[in-house]
Amino acid sequence: MQYESQGSVLEQIITEVVTLRELLLFNDDVNTFDHVINCLCDICGHDPIQAEQCAWIVHHNGKCGVKRGTLDALEPLCTALHDRGLSAAIE
């Protein structure tokens, strides 16, 4: 009986790990660094230094992964970034 319980927990953990996704933020020519930093702090829970680093990565590389999680967890964040005029997608 104990074995089945452990197996069930392990199966749940494996399923959750396999379904992790990444929220990507893309560069644009419209939004300011301050706006992007504020959005990442407000929406994604970044501290200001992390948000600034992501903003620079986006600026230089065209995109940056700003958050990892399940699709259910990332969809509202992606929508909130869109609502603030940022370009984002979940992969």
Rosetta blueprint (number, residue, H / E / L):
1 M L
2 Q H
3 Y H
4 E H
5 S H
6 Q H
7 G H
8 S H
9 V H
10 L H
11 E H
12 Q H
13 I H
14 I H
15 T H
16 E H
17 V H
18 V H
19 T L
20 L L
21 R E
22 E E
23 L E
24 L E
25 L E
26 F E
27 N L
28 D L
29 D L
30 V L
31 N L
32 T L
33 F H
34 D H
35 H H
36 V H
37 I H
38 N H
39 C H
40 L H
41 C H
42 D H
43 I H
44 C H
45 G L
46 H L
47 D L
48 P H
49 I H
50 Q H
51 A H
52 E H
53 Q H
54 C H
55 A H
56 W H
57 I H
58 V H
59 H H
60 H H
61 N H
62 G L
63 K E
64 C E
65 G E
66 V E
67 K E
68 R E
69 G E
70 T L
71 L H
72 D H
73 A H
74 L H
75 E H
76 P H
77 L H
78 C H
79 T H
80 A H
81 L H
82 H H
83 D H
84 R L
85 G L
86 L L
87 S E
88 A E
89 A E
90 I E
91 E L
